[in-house]
Amino acid sequence: MIWFNEISGADPEVYASIKRELDRQRTGLEMIPSENFTSVAVMQAMGSVLTNKYSEGYPGKRYYGGNQFIDEIEKTAIERAKKLFDVPYVNVQPYSGSPANLAVYMAICKPGDVIMGQNLTDGGHLTHGGKMSVTGQIFRSIPYHVKPDGYIDIEEARKLAVENKPKLIWVGSTAYTREFPFEEMAKIADEVGAYLAADIAHVAGLVVGGAHKSPVQYVHVVTTTTHKTLRGPRGAIIMVTEKGMKKDPELPSKIDKTIFPGMQGGPHDHTTAGIAIALLEASKPEFREYARQIVANSRALADSLKKNGVRLVTGGTDNHMILIDLTQHGKGKGVFVQDALDAAGITVNKNTIPNEPASPFYPSGIRLGTPALTTRGMKEPEMRLIGGLIADVINEVKGEELPEDKDKRNEVLKGFKERIKDNDKITEVRRKVIELCDKFPLYPGMELADQ
Ligand SMILES: *Cc1c(COP(=O)(O)O)cnc(C)c1O
């Protein structure tokens, strides 16, 4: 079947880009841990007539007419999320993870309140009080850190909470390779009377698949994106737990009002349908197997990297993610490794590591993960092979140096990118990557027309 053929006629320019992007996804190893390949069913919902509708408000309480079928879809998504995560209240309307988190702040806190989250360069998310984020500007942000071994410093978090009496504490982050300490953070939040919100954007799929502890019995609020390990469309969900209901029975209505009319207009109903479908998929036994395999793959990859001399933050992983520490080769090497892996068809992202010796823009780590490769059907043998390939690429570029003079950096990196394209080792890894990808076809039925 020829896909997107209407686009090909209506806009050849955009069509050509989509085609190149599909080819990039098919012929490369997608190892950014926040990415995944959603099902064709989810994608079809995103491309459906639901994108035409305005439905400000909530099921049964809309501002515009004609919402009887939209109501069905949103109610289905809500009921499925309640059942799957075992929570009494769900809002499926946030446009994405960042606005969902902002809505939690605005429902619970007032500007100037003290909030706590995991420090950005220690793996935390911008929206947990990062300086560049509005959350770090509207609220007084007290970040907690990880210890030199890479694990969250619970003692420090407790001390900071007792000293600063935060209104809201976040647990859950964006570059952390171990189980989140929900229970420990709950003790701290309860001790100081704070709200505790778990942001499980990265691990939601592992949580519903039984491969990561659920935060639900420990925290008051849970937020998650729907497009990472949960494998749905780009979107987000906010949940209130029984514990949250007890702390403030008004919390659900405060969150509903904050999302609409507080922060958003019409919900993206096509996304809501995609979320409903993804939640149904995630409730199947195959998804439990998928979640288990993500972690098994992540462990196999971590072992392979270590055997090949690559150092990892915390020395390994409990989840879908691995953080490579490149500081044994010098500081700020992440950008060279990312670009070289990119040239080899392995997509990862440079990332800060705990006690980052360089800067967030030129960090000394690489973050990678297994959710997307696992969706493609790859298992432990492929992970062992990939670990070797990544180690080869690191060894090839570990001697590259970033100039101290900031104005010269762009030029040096541009030269490096050109040079690396013709590098023999990188070319050889690229060939092996393509070979591997051929064995695990992505969206096999999705043919695109020649132009
Ligand atoms: C990805 C992520 C978000 C933000 O999601 P967006 O959809 O990109 O806005 C929030 N929190 C955490 C922990 C994340 O990993």
The ligand as a MOL file (V3000), in Angstrom:
LIG
                    3D

  0  0  0     0  0            999 V3000
M  V30 BEGIN CTAB
M  V30 COUNTS 15 15 0 0 0
M  V30 BEGIN ATOM
M  V30 1 C 10.3640 14.1420 28.2940 0
M  V30 2 C 10.1370 14.6020 29.6780 0
M  V30 3 C 9.2510 15.6560 29.9580 0
M  V30 4 C 8.7100 16.6100 28.8960 0
M  V30 5 O 7.9860 16.1310 27.9110 0
M  V30 6 P 7.7360 16.9800 26.5680 0
M  V30 7 O 6.6280 16.2020 25.9630 0
M  V30 8 O 9.0070 16.9520 25.8140 0
M  V30 9 O 7.3290 18.3520 26.9690 0
M  V30 10 C 8.9790 15.9450 31.2800 0
M  V30 11 N 9.5650 15.2550 32.2690 0
M  V30 12 C 10.4440 14.2670 32.0340 0
M  V30 13 C 11.0630 13.5550 33.1870 0
M  V30 14 C 10.7650 13.9130 30.7370 0
M  V30 15 O 11.6590 12.9590 30.5240 0
M  V30 END ATOM
M  V30 BEGIN BOND
M  V30 1 1 1 2
M  V30 2 1 2 3
M  V30 3 2 2 14
M  V30 4 1 3 4
M  V30 5 2 3 10
M  V30 6 1 4 5
M  V30 7 1 5 6
M  V30 8 2 6 7
M  V30 9 1 6 8
M  V30 10 1 6 9
M  V30 11 1 10 11
M  V30 12 2 11 12
M  V30 13 1 12 13
M  V30 14 1 12 14
M  V30 15 1 14 15
M  V30 END BOND
M  V30 END CTAB
M  END
